[in-house]
Amino acid sequence: MDLFGGALSVNSPDDIAHIIQVSLAPAFLLSALATLLNTFSTRLARISDKVNAADRELMGADEDAARAISVRLAFLHRRSILLDAAVVLACVGAGLVLSSILTLYVGALRDGAAASVLFALFGLALVFTVAAICAFLAEILLAGRGVRVEVERQRDAASKRGG
């Protein structure tokens, strides 16, 4: 069974494993995914800290300050959603890499049909990893925009006080 309509000229799991080893060893991809997940969780923790700080500020805030805090909380909410997506995508990618490795071992015991499954699983793992990186990029860009907005707000506030 060829899932790619004859697009693959190789038929055995060993041939597919060689392609994967040449393009990117699964162990290196898993290590990179673990590093990404660590980065994602660190950024989520920072967002959580900012939400907690905003909550404390909200207790004694007047109406204008409460509106500004509400906008900041909505912004943090969007960032957290993007990071959630990145975490889910990276985890699915890692699961697919592990599934491709498992298929390699199972395929070594059986026929060449495992080659197409192995190729598909590893390909999907790469797609999900790229999607996780794209979600992370979007979150980084959103965070940078937030920093710029906050800096501009503080500059305006400082200029009103000073002059």
C-alpha positions in Angstrom: 0.0 0.0 0.0 1.5 3.3 -1.1 -0.1 6.3 0.6 1.6 8.7 -1.8 0.5 7.3 -5.1 4.0 6.1 -6.1 5.7 9.3 -5.1 8.1 7.3 -3.1 10.6 5.3 -5.0 11.7 3.3 -1.9 9.7 0.4 -0.5 11.3 -0.8 2.7 11.3 0.8 6.2 15.1 0.8 6.1 15.0 3.0 3.0 12.6 5.4 4.7 14.6 5.3 7.9 17.7 6.3 5.9 15.7 9.3 4.4 14.7 10.4 7.9 18.3 10.0 9.2 19.7 12.0 6.4 17.1 14.8 6.7 16.8 15.0 10.5 17.4 12.3 13.1 14.3 11.8 15.2 16.2 12.1 18.5 17.3 15.6 17.5 13.8 16.6 16.6 12.5 15.3 20.0 15.2 17.3 21.8 14.3 20.4 19.9 10.6 19.9 20.7 11.4 19.5 24.4 13.4 22.8 24.3 10.4 24.5 22.6 8.0 23.2 25.2 10.3 24.5 27.9 10.3 27.9 26.3 6.6 27.8 25.9 6.0 26.9 29.5 8.4 29.7 30.7 6.5 32.3 28.6 3.1 31.0 29.9 4.4 31.4 33.5 5.4 35.0 32.7 1.9 35.7 31.3 0.4 34.2 34.5 2.6 36.4 36.6 1.4 39.5 34.6 -2.2 38.4 35.0 -1.7 38.1 38.8 -0.1 41.5 38.9 -3.0 43.0 36.9 -5.4 41.4 39.3 -3.7 43.0 42.3 -3.7 46.4 40.5 -7.4 46.1 39.7 -8.3 45.9 43.4 -7.6 49.6 44.0 -8.0 51.0 40.5 -10.3 53.8 39.5 -12.5 53.5 36.4 -9.9 54.6 33.8 -7.2 52.4 35.3 -9.6 49.5 35.4 -10.3 49.9 31.6 -6.6 50.0 30.9 -6.1 46.8 33.0 -9.0 45.2 31.2 -7.3 45.9 27.8 -4.0 44.5 29.1 -5.8 41.4 30.4 -7.4 40.8 27.0 -4.0 41.1 25.3 -2.5 38.6 27.8 -5.4 36.3 27.0 -4.7 36.3 23.3 -1.0 35.6 24.0 -1.9 32.7 26.2 -4.1 31.2 23.5 -1.3 31.4 21.0 1.0 29.7 23.4 -1.6 27.0 24.1 -1.8 26.3 20.4 2.0 26.1 20.2 2.2 23.7 23.1 -0.5 21.5 21.6 1.1 21.5 18.2 4.6 20.7 19.6 3.1 17.8 21.7 1.3 16.4 18.7 4.6 16.7 16.7 6.5 14.9 19.4 3.9 12.2 19.5 4.1 11.7 15.7 7.9 11.5 15.9 7.6 8.8 18.5 5.0 7.0 16.4 7.3 7.1 13.4 10.1 5.6 15.5 7.7 2.9 16.7 6.6 2.2 13.1 10.3 1.9 12.2 10.7 -0.9 14.7 7.4 -2.6 13.8 8.2 -2.2 10.1 11.5 -4.0 10.6 9.6 -7.0 11.6 7.0 -6.9 8.8 6.6 -6.0 5.2 7.2 -2.8 3.2 3.7 -1.4 3.9 5.2 0.2 7.1 7.4 2.4 4.9 4.5 4.6 3.8 3.1 4.9 7.3 6.6 5.8 8.7 7.1 8.4 6.0 3.6 9.9 6.7 4.0 10.0 10.5 7.4 11.7 10.3 6.1 14.1 7.7 3.1 15.0 9.9 5.5 15.4 12.9 7.5 18.0 10.9 4.3 19.8 9.8 3.0 20.1 13.4 6.5 21.3 14.5 6.5 24.0 11.9 3.0 25.0 12.9 4.1 25.2 16.6 6.9 27.4 15.6 4.6 29.6 13.6 2.2 29.9 16.6 5.2 30.8 18.8 6.3 33.4 16.3 2.8 35.0 16.3 2.9 35.1 20.1 6.3 36.7 20.1 5.2 39.3 17.7 2.1 40.0 19.7 4.2 40.3 22.9 6.5 42.7 21.1 3.5 44.8 20.0 2.2 44.8 23.6 5.5 46.0 24.9 5.5 48.8 22.3 2.0 49.8 23.2 2.8 49.9 26.9 6.0 51.9 26.3 4.0 54.5 24.3 1.3 54.7 27.0 3.9 55.3 29.7 5.6 57.9 27.6 2.3 59.7 27.1 1.6 59.6 30.8 5.0 60.8 31.6 4.8 63.7 29.2 1.4 64.8 30.6 2.8 64.8 34.1 5.9 66.7 33.0 4.5 69.3 31.0 
